[in-house]
Amino acid sequence: MSNKEEIKEEELNKEETTSQVEENQDVVEENKKEEPSAEELIQVEKDKFLRLFAEFENYKKRTTKERIELFKTAGQELMTALLPIMDDFDRGLAEIKKAKDKELLKGMQLISDKLKNTLTQKGLTAIDVNAGDTFDAEIHEAITQIPAPSEELKGKVIDCVEKGYKLGDKIIRYPKVVIGQ
């Protein structure tokens, strides 16, 4: 081969080498673009941590709220079972008053008051219903309707057949009422 040919061949080899180097640099740059930097990785992990922390805080708040609600209504089943006993006390006291036995009335009244006070301390309150109150379907349970004795008692409570009770803010037994038609 002649010198000219050798020089041309060397130039071709240099060009090929240069183009290969350029291609390799392009590949390296692409790899760099695909791989996140350390700061980006840290930011992603911080974001994950903050989200997990916020989720955990929400979980704690929710479980605390549920626990408080459970404590408020934990005795609901027991209270509901004791309500008929309170009704029996009220009926018994009414009969004893008719019989005018003062000593028996005094003893029954003490027991009834003690039971009511104990249940009141645990959060039980009676729902006050009086004749003439406006009927509210959210609070009252209408068991029957009768013709109103007067025009102003239409749609109003005429009589309360059974008392209603609340445990905290929750109604555990609705008062059963008779309303005027």
C-alpha positions as CSV (number, residue, x, y, z in Angstrom):
1,M,0.0,0.0,0.0
2,S,1.0,3.4,-0.7
3,N,1.4,6.2,1.8
4,K,-1.6,7.9,0.5
5,E,-3.7,4.9,1.0
6,E,-2.4,4.3,4.5
7,I,-3.1,7.9,5.4
8,K,-6.7,7.6,4.1
9,E,-7.1,4.4,6.0
10,E,-5.9,6.0,9.2
11,E,-8.2,8.9,8.6
12,L,-11.1,6.5,8.1
13,N,-10.1,4.6,11.3
14,K,-10.0,7.9,13.2
15,E,-13.4,8.9,11.9
16,E,-14.8,5.6,12.9
17,T,-13.2,5.8,16.3
18,T,-14.5,9.4,16.7
19,S,-18.0,8.4,15.8
20,Q,-17.9,5.4,18.2
21,V,-16.7,7.7,21.0
22,E,-19.5,10.1,20.2
23,E,-22.0,7.3,20.2
24,N,-20.6,6.1,23.6
25,Q,-20.9,9.6,25.0
26,D,-24.5,9.8,23.8
27,V,-25.3,6.4,25.5
28,V,-23.6,7.6,28.7
29,E,-25.6,10.9,28.7
30,E,-28.8,8.9,28.1
31,N,-28.0,6.7,31.1
32,K,-27.3,9.7,33.2
33,K,-30.7,11.2,32.2
34,E,-32.4,7.9,33.1
35,E,-30.8,7.5,36.5
36,P,-32.1,10.0,39.1
37,S,-29.5,12.0,41.0
38,A,-29.0,11.5,44.7
39,E,-31.0,14.7,45.5
40,E,-33.9,13.5,43.5
41,L,-33.8,10.2,45.3
42,I,-33.7,11.9,48.7
43,Q,-36.7,14.1,47.7
44,V,-38.7,11.1,46.6
45,E,-38.0,9.3,49.9
46,K,-38.9,12.5,51.8
47,D,-42.2,12.6,50.0
48,K,-42.9,9.0,50.8
49,F,-42.0,9.6,54.4
50,L,-44.3,12.6,54.7
51,R,-47.2,10.8,53.1
52,L,-46.7,7.8,55.4
53,F,-46.5,10.1,58.5
54,A,-49.7,12.0,57.5
55,E,-51.5,8.7,56.9
56,F,-50.4,7.5,60.4
57,E,-51.5,10.7,62.0
58,N,-55.0,10.3,60.3
59,Y,-55.1,6.7,61.6
60,K,-54.3,7.8,65.1
61,K,-57.0,10.5,65.1
62,R,-59.6,8.2,63.6
63,T,-58.9,5.4,66.2
64,T,-58.9,7.9,69.0
65,K,-62.3,9.3,67.9
66,E,-63.7,5.7,67.5
67,R,-62.4,4.8,71.0
68,I,-64.0,7.9,72.6
69,E,-67.3,7.1,70.8
70,L,-67.1,3.5,72.0
71,F,-66.6,4.6,75.6
72,K,-69.6,7.0,75.3
73,T,-71.9,4.3,74.1
74,A,-70.2,1.3,75.8
75,G,-73.1,0.9,78.3
76,Q,-75.8,1.4,75.7
77,E,-76.9,-2.3,75.8
78,L,-77.0,-2.3,79.6
79,M,-78.9,1.0,79.7
80,T,-81.4,-0.3,77.1
81,A,-82.0,-3.4,79.3
82,L,-82.5,-1.2,82.4
83,L,-85.1,1.1,80.8
84,P,-88.1,-1.3,81.3
85,I,-87.1,-1.6,85.0
86,M,-87.2,2.2,85.3
87,D,-90.7,2.1,83.7
88,D,-91.8,-0.5,86.2
89,F,-90.6,1.7,89.0
90,D,-92.5,4.6,87.7
91,R,-95.7,2.5,87.4
92,G,-95.2,1.0,90.8
93,L,-94.7,4.5,92.4
94,A,-97.9,5.7,90.8
95,E,-99.9,2.7,92.2
96,I,-98.3,3.2,95.7
97,K,-99.3,6.9,95.6
98,K,-102.9,5.8,95.0
99,A,-102.8,3.4,97.9
100,K,-101.4,6.1,100.1
101,D,-98.9,3.9,101.9
102,K,-96.3,6.6,102.9
103,E,-93.6,4.2,104.2
104,L,-93.7,2.0,101.2
105,L,-93.8,5.0,98.9
106,K,-90.7,6.5,100.7
107,G,-88.7,3.3,100.3
108,M,-89.6,2.8,96.6
109,Q,-88.9,6.5,95.9
110,L,-85.4,6.2,97.4
111,I,-84.6,3.1,95.3
112,S,-86.0,4.7,92.2
113,D,-84.1,7.9,92.7
114,K,-80.8,6.0,93.4
115,L,-81.2,4.0,90.2
116,K,-82.1,7.1,88.1
117,N,-79.1,9.1,89.6
118,T,-76.7,6.3,88.9
119,L,-77.8,6.0,85.3
120,T,-77.8,9.8,84.9
121,Q,-74.1,9.8,86.1
122,K,-73.4,7.4,83.3
123,G,-74.8,9.7,80.7
124,L,-78.5,8.7,80.5
125,T,-81.0,11.5,80.2
126,A,-84.7,11.5,79.8
127,I,-86.2,13.2,76.8
128,D,-88.8,15.7,78.0
129,V,-92.2,15.4,76.2
130,N,-95.2,17.4,77.3
131,A,-98.7,17.5,76.1
132,G,-99.0,20.3,73.5
133,D,-95.4,20.0,72.2
134,T,-95.0,20.0,68.4
135,F,-94.6,16.5,67.0
136,D,-91.1,16.0,65.6
137,A,-90.5,12.7,63.7
138,E,-86.7,13.0,64.4
139,I,-87.3,12.8,68.2
140,H,-90.7,11.2,68.7
141,E,-92.3,7.9,67.7
142,A,-96.0,8.3,67.0
143,I,-97.8,5.1,68.0
144,T,-101.3,6.4,67.2
145,Q,-103.3,9.4,66.1
146,I,-106.6,10.5,67.7
147,P,-108.9,13.4,66.9
148,A,-107.5,16.5,68.5
149,P,-109.6,17.8,71.4
150,S,-109.0,21.4,70.2
151,E,-107.9,23.0,67.0
152,E,-104.5,24.1,68.5
153,L,-103.6,20.5,69.3
154,K,-103.6,19.3,65.7
155,G,-100.2,17.9,64.8
156,K,-99.1,18.2,68.4
157,V,-98.4,15.7,71.1
158,I,-101.5,14.8,73.2
159,D,-100.0,12.2,75.5
160,C,-96.7,10.4,76.1
161,V,-97.2,6.7,76.5
162,E,-93.5,5.7,77.1
163,K,-90.6,8.0,78.0
164,G,-87.6,8.3,75.7
165,Y,-84.0,8.4,76.7
166,K,-80.7,9.6,75.4
167,L,-77.2,8.3,76.1
168,G,-75.0,11.2,75.5
169,D,-76.2,12.7,72.3
170,K,-77.6,9.5,70.9
171,I,-81.2,8.6,71.3
172,I,-81.4,5.0,72.6
173,R,-85.2,4.9,73.0
174,Y,-87.6,7.3,71.3
175,P,-90.5,8.6,73.3
176,K,-93.8,6.9,72.2
177,V,-96.5,9.6,71.8
178,V,-100.1,10.0,70.8
179,I,-100.6,12.9,68.4
180,G,-103.7,14.9,67.5
181,Q,-105.2,14.7,64.0
